[in-house]
Amino acid sequence: MRSNFLLLLLAFITVFAVSCGSSNDEKWVSYTSANGGFVVNMPSGFKETEKQEKTAFGTQLVHTVSWKPATMSFVRFKLFQVSYTNCSVSPTDSIGMSAALDSSIHLRIHDFTDNPVEIDQIEFAGHPGRAFILDIGKENTITVCKECIANGKKYELTAIALKSFSNEPQINAFFDSFRIQ
């Protein structure tokens, strides 16, 4: 009886270990959005959605491409996501561009927390942008979000990972691969 229990326990641990390892080694592919006008590398098995959301430009259709791990799996990464929406800010209007980026990044921060978060002004994919890193002490994840406005669209990339894997090269590879066409 005891040997059957140990054998069953060993089988369970083996299956669990194999499933954990395979979910962390997602195959990465290049995704091209003809309508969004961008290319990005992300794990395969992503999903595309569209829905009406409140944005810095009013309520409008937001297009999203996201990858999440399979349910009940232990993984390093919790989310890789690209979203875009139309943006009527003129690229020559630097004050309007800054205001739109500031408003947009604040809306995104409030999806995660009501606490103050440091926002960085960045250049992202060759365009003015904003970014934040959310690392709430009691949580076990870290969130990185970058946004930019180009070609009449506001683009946003988000990656969420377990804190212990926040320096994994896949996170930087995801952001660095983003190109606006």
CORTAGI-V868991 format. One record per residue. N is the residue number from 1. RES is the residue in one small letter. SS is DSSP state (alpha for helix, beta for strand, coil for the rest). PSI is psi in whole degrees, -180 to 180 (NA if undefined). Layout:
{{N/RES/SS/PSI} {N/RES/SS/PSI}}
//
This chain:
{{1/m/coil/-45} {2/r/alpha/-39} {3/s/alpha/-34} {4/n/alpha/-41} {5/f/alpha/-46} {6/l/alpha/-40} {7/l/alpha/-43} {8/l/alpha/-42} {9/l/alpha/-43} {10/l/alpha/-41} {11/a/alpha/-43} {12/f/alpha/-45} {13/i/alpha/-41} {14/t/alpha/-48} {15/v/alpha/-43} {16/f/alpha/-45} {17/a/alpha/-42} {18/v/alpha/-43} {19/s/alpha/-36} {20/c/alpha/-44} {21/g/alpha/-42} {22/s/alpha/-33} {23/s/alpha/-19} {24/n/alpha/-12} {25/d/coil/50} {26/e/coil/142} {27/k/coil/130} {28/w/beta/141} {29/v/beta/161} {30/s/beta/128} {31/y/beta/130} {32/t/beta/127} {33/s/beta/108} {34/a/coil/-45} {35/n/coil/-37} {36/g/coil/-20} {37/g/coil/41} {38/f/beta/165} {39/v/beta/140} {40/v/beta/150} {41/n/beta/132} {42/m/beta/167} {43/p/beta/146} {44/s/coil/164} {45/g/coil/19} {46/f/coil/163} {47/k/beta/146} {48/e/beta/134} {49/t/beta/161} {50/e/beta/135} {51/k/beta/155} {52/q/beta/130} {53/e/beta/158} {54/k/beta/125} {55/t/beta/177} {56/a/coil/-13} {57/f/coil/16} {58/g/beta/-178} {59/t/beta/124} {60/q/beta/172} {61/l/beta/127} {62/v/beta/128} {63/h/beta/131} {64/t/beta/138} {65/v/beta/118} {66/s/beta/151} {67/w/beta/130} {68/k/coil/151} {69/p/coil/163} {70/a/coil/148} {71/t/coil/144} {72/m/coil/26} {73/s/coil/147} {74/f/coil/116} {75/v/coil/160} {76/r/coil/-37} {77/f/beta/140} {78/k/beta/-25} {79/l/beta/137} {80/f/beta/126} {81/q/beta/139} {82/v/beta/132} {83/s/beta/155} {84/y/beta/154} {85/t/beta/162} {86/n/beta/149} {87/c/coil/125} {88/s/coil/9} {89/v/coil/131} {90/s/coil/136} {91/p/coil/-18} {92/t/coil/-7} {93/d/coil/87} {94/s/alpha/-34} {95/i/alpha/-45} {96/g/alpha/-39} {97/m/alpha/-46} {98/s/alpha/-43} {99/a/alpha/-42} {100/a/alpha/-43} {101/l/alpha/-44} {102/d/alpha/-46} {103/s/alpha/-43} {104/s/alpha/-45} {105/i/alpha/-34} {106/h/alpha/-40} {107/l/alpha/-42} {108/r/alpha/-40} {109/i/alpha/-42} {110/h/coil/-12} {111/d/coil/-23} {112/f/coil/-38} {113/t/coil/157} {114/d/coil/-1} {115/n/coil/155} {116/p/coil/141} {117/v/coil/137} {118/e/coil/132} {119/i/coil/134} {120/d/beta/139} {121/q/beta/127} {122/i/beta/169} {123/e/beta/125} {124/f/beta/124} {125/a/coil/35} {126/g/coil/12} {127/h/beta/156} {128/p/beta/142} {129/g/beta/-175} {130/r/beta/155} {131/a/beta/155} {132/f/beta/155} {133/i/beta/123} {134/l/beta/116} {135/d/coil/87} {136/i/coil/124} {137/g/coil/-47} {138/k/coil/-13} {139/e/coil/157} {140/n/coil/10} {141/t/beta/162} {142/i/beta/140} {143/t/beta/132} {144/v/beta/129} {145/c/beta/134} {146/k/beta/141} {147/e/beta/152} {148/c/beta/164} {149/i/beta/128} {150/a/beta/148} {151/n/coil/38} {152/g/coil/18} {153/k/beta/150} {154/k/beta/122} {155/y/beta/143} {156/e/beta/129} {157/l/beta/135} {158/t/beta/137} {159/a/beta/134} {160/i/beta/129} {161/a/beta/160} {162/l/beta/142} {163/k/alpha/-38} {164/s/alpha/-12} {165/f/alpha/21} {166/s/coil/-16} {167/n/coil/13} {168/e/coil/141} {169/p/alpha/-22} {170/q/alpha/-31} {171/i/alpha/-52} {172/n/alpha/-37} {173/a/alpha/-38} {174/f/alpha/-53} {175/f/alpha/-42} {176/d/alpha/-25} {177/s/alpha/-15} {178/f/coil/124} {179/r/beta/135} {180/i/beta/130} {181/q/coil/NA}}
//
